[in-house]
Amino acid sequence: MQYGPREITNPFRPIPLEVPEGMKPNEFFNSTENLNDLVHNNGLLINPEDLLLYRKALGHSNEFDTSIIYNTSKTILNPLGRPVRRTQVPDNVRHVWNRMNQIIIEYMLEQYPDPSEYLVLAGEASLDATWPLTSPGVPSIRMLHNHFIVFNKQQLRDAPLADPSNPNLTDGGQHSLFQAHMREVYRAFIEGLDLEILRPCNDGSCKIELTGYPQGLPAWEIMGGADALREVRFWKEYDTILKGFIDFYRTFFSQVSTRNAPMPKEVYFPALVEEKLLFNNDFLKAAKMVRDRCIVDPAYANAIRWQPAFKQLIYRNDNGKLIVTISQNSIGNAITELLGVVVKRTPDAEAYELSEPALIEKLLAVRKRLVDADLGEGIATEHWAAE
């Protein structure tokens, strides 16, 4: 068998939404009207914290695929002003969101216990307002949301190899700015974080053998496995990983933007930033390299995302261990591509309907667990009842 990233095709039922004349699709998808459709046609559960569990209409997998979105569409009408990462979410909302994550991940692991047969992942992507809304690759719904996905590994084995030069597959690989020029600086900075439950993986030990991914990304094993997800300490460490990444990213690009810039305001780990970054010659040399190129190469400068762009996820490796990883550059790839899975989504109602009953059965089962845990109330649609 050949090993490498795979490209699968996933059918979906065409969405009966008409984009108003004069609007681009991603502009419309940020509207309150689109979110109304998300609730009424695909909504599974809602709670007072405005966390909405829904079926993915344009799914990555028809085995299991659902998301939670922090639906601020009616309370924050400016799409560029909405929370787009977990560090921006109010404490009470994040507390509920973490509990929802734990229950859904636990359900997936119970339903799909064999790591040799199923790839299980959960995580979120940055949706920061770093590009114009009309730029290609910008997320269509600019609100914090995460993904819970299961892939059948036999489908991946049978799928053709993806083009390894696909830019969406290079997040953290040889084309990554951090990986190519600041690998040791980044690792030393991340290793300075206070972590107990998360233990750094040895190089290569966390890869999915079938795809060879993730590539070049820092990764941590969750000591205690699924049981650790029931501990508040784990979710604080999960946030610590993100905060450390944000500090590194913001500090680097502030130096790219302005030579000898002061430490960014409101960094999470100022002592670590000062010691490991602002007094590190390799770090500042890399910033100068990027700055010098930005001055003479407008296309290069325009492609940079000056604010933190990342994907952070929890996944199960081939040995059944739960792993945390986070991307480290500005490529706008899908979260599945961190694990070497490229999904080509195609409209095909008949093909989708073959897998729909089993998919909906699982989504309603996990919804019941959330309702029983007082994490929300069911939503009725034309496809399912409220309970």
Secondary structure in CASP SS format (residue, H / E / C, confidence):
PFRMAT SS
TARGET T0000
AUTHOR 0000-0000-0000
METHOD secondary structure of the structure
MODEL  1
M C 1.00
Q C 1.00
Y C 1.00
G C 1.00
P C 1.00
R E 1.00
E E 1.00
I E 1.00
T E 1.00
N E 1.00
P E 1.00
F E 1.00
R C 1.00
P C 1.00
I C 1.00
P C 1.00
L C 1.00
E C 1.00
V C 1.00
P C 1.00
E C 1.00
G C 1.00
M C 1.00
K C 1.00
P H 1.00
N H 1.00
E H 1.00
F H 1.00
F C 1.00
N C 1.00
S C 1.00
T H 1.00
E H 1.00
N H 1.00
L H 1.00
N H 1.00
D H 1.00
L H 1.00
V H 1.00
H H 1.00
N H 1.00
N H 1.00
G E 1.00
L E 1.00
L E 1.00
I E 1.00
N C 1.00
P C 1.00
E C 1.00
D C 1.00
L E 1.00
L E 1.00
L E 1.00
Y E 1.00
R E 1.00
K C 1.00
A C 1.00
L C 1.00
G C 1.00
H C 1.00
S C 1.00
N C 1.00
E C 1.00
F E 1.00
D E 1.00
T E 1.00
S E 1.00
I E 1.00
I E 1.00
Y E 1.00
N C 1.00
T C 1.00
S C 1.00
K C 1.00
T C 1.00
I C 1.00
L C 1.00
N C 1.00
P H 1.00
L H 1.00
G H 1.00
R C 1.00
P C 1.00
V C 1.00
R C 1.00
R H 1.00
T H 1.00
Q H 1.00
V C 1.00
P C 1.00
D H 1.00
N H 1.00
V H 1.00
R H 1.00
H H 1.00
V H 1.00
W H 1.00
N H 1.00
R H 1.00
M H 1.00
N H 1.00
Q H 1.00
I H 1.00
I H 1.00
I H 1.00
E H 1.00
Y H 1.00
M H 1.00
L H 1.00
E H 1.00
Q H 1.00
Y C 1.00
P C 1.00
D C 1.00
P C 1.00
S C 1.00
E C 1.00
Y E 1.00
L E 1.00
V E 1.00
L E 1.00
A E 1.00
G E 1.00
E E 1.00
A E 1.00
S C 1.00
L C 1.00
D C 1.00
A C 1.00
T C 1.00
W C 1.00
P C 1.00
L C 1.00
T C 1.00
S C 1.00
P C 1.00
G C 1.00
V C 1.00
P C 1.00
S C 1.00
I C 1.00
R C 1.00
M C 1.00
L C 1.00
H E 1.00
N E 1.00
H E 1.00
F E 1.00
I E 1.00
V E 1.00
F E 1.00
N E 1.00
K H 1.00
Q H 1.00
Q H 1.00
L H 1.00
R H 1.00
D H 1.00
A C 1.00
P C 1.00
L E 1.00
A C 1.00
D C 1.00
P C 1.00
S C 1.00
N C 1.00
P H 1.00
N H 1.00
L H 1.00
T C 1.00
D C 1.00
G C 1.00
G C 1.00
Q C 1.00
H C 1.00
S C 1.00
L H 1.00
F H 1.00
Q H 1.00
A H 1.00
H H 1.00
M C 1.00
R H 1.00
E H 1.00
V H 1.00
Y H 1.00
R H 1.00
A H 1.00
F H 1.00
I H 1.00
E H 1.00
G C 1.00
L C 1.00
D C 1.00
L C 1.00
E C 1.00
I C 1.00
L E 1.00
R E 1.00
P E 1.00
C C 1.00
N C 1.00
D C 1.00
G C 1.00
S C 1.00
C C 1.00
K C 1.00
I E 1.00
E C 1.00
L C 1.00
T C 1.00
G C 1.00
Y E 1.00
P C 1.00
Q C 1.00
G C 1.00
L C 1.00
P C 1.00
A E 1.00
W E 1.00
E E 1.00
I E 1.00
M C 1.00
G C 1.00
G H 1.00
A H 1.00
D H 1.00
A H 1.00
L H 1.00
R H 1.00
E C 1.00
V H 1.00
R H 1.00
F H 1.00
W H 1.00
K H 1.00
E H 1.00
Y H 1.00
D H 1.00
T H 1.00
I H 1.00
L H 1.00
K H 1.00
G H 1.00
F H 1.00
I H 1.00
D H 1.00
F H 1.00
Y H 1.00
R H 1.00
T H 1.00
F H 1.00
F H 1.00
S H 1.00
Q H 1.00
V H 1.00
S H 1.00
T C 1.00
R C 1.00
N C 1.00
A C 1.00
P C 1.00
M C 1.00
P C 1.00
K C 1.00
E C 1.00
V C 1.00
Y C 1.00
F C 1.00
P H 1.00
A H 1.00
L H 1.00
V H 1.00
E H 1.00
E H 1.00
K H 1.00
L C 1.00
L C 1.00
F C 1.00
N C 1.00
N H 1.00
D H 1.00
F H 1.00
L H 1.00
K H 1.00
A H 1.00
A H 1.00
K H 1.00
M H 1.00
V H 1.00
R H 1.00
D H 1.00
R H 1.00
C H 1.00
I H 1.00
V H 1.00
D C 1.00
P H 1.00
A H 1.00
Y H 1.00
A H 1.00
N H 1.00
A H 1.00
I C 1.00
R C 1.00
W C 1.00
Q C 1.00
P C 1.00
A C 1.00
F C 1.00
K E 1.00
Q E 1.00
L E 1.00
I E 1.00
Y E 1.00
R E 1.00
N C 1.00
D C 1.00
N C 1.00
G C 1.00
K C 1.00
L E 1.00
I E 1.00
V E 1.00
T E 1.00
I E 1.00
S C 1.00
Q C 1.00
N C 1.00
S C 1.00
I C 1.00
G C 1.00
N C 1.00
A C 1.00
I H 1.00
T H 1.00
E H 1.00
L H 1.00
L H 1.00
G C 1.00
V E 1.00
V E 1.00
V E 1.00
K E 1.00
R E 1.00
T E 1.00
P E 1.00
D C 1.00
A H 1.00
E H 1.00
A H 1.00
Y H 1.00
E H 1.00
L H 1.00
S H 1.00
E H 1.00
P H 1.00
A H 1.00
L H 1.00
I H 1.00
E H 1.00
K H 1.00
L H 1.00
L H 1.00
A H 1.00
V H 1.00
R H 1.00
K H 1.00
R H 1.00
L H 1.00
V H 1.00
D H 1.00
A C 1.00
D C 1.00
L C 1.00
G C 1.00
E E 1.00
G E 1.00
I C 1.00
A C 1.00
T C 1.00
E C 1.00
H C 1.00
W C 1.00
A C 1.00
A C 1.00
E C 1.00
END
